[in-house]
Amino acid sequence: MMRAAYMAQELLTTFTDDVHGVTLVPSEVSGRYTISVDHEILFDRKRDGYFPEIKALKQAVRDKVAPGKSIGHSDR
């Protein structure tokens, strides 16, 4: 849960004007981690087979909510 909270904080900080909230929902299945925007799954740990790096996660969210927006060092 700590990693999820960290990533939620990063997304809210990076997308202040583009994301209006982040909901953390504990899973009944241990190790489950899914990121979705408007019901579209951007990342699923089980499907993708790994845990995302914050850079890749920010890029995926940016591409969905604010295409073309610069996200600074995460764009490099």
Protein Blocks (a to p, Z undefined) as FASTA:
>chain_A
ZZmmmmmmmmmmmmmmlpgbdcddddfbghiacddeehiafbdfklnopacdfklmmmmm
mmmmmghiaghjmlZZ
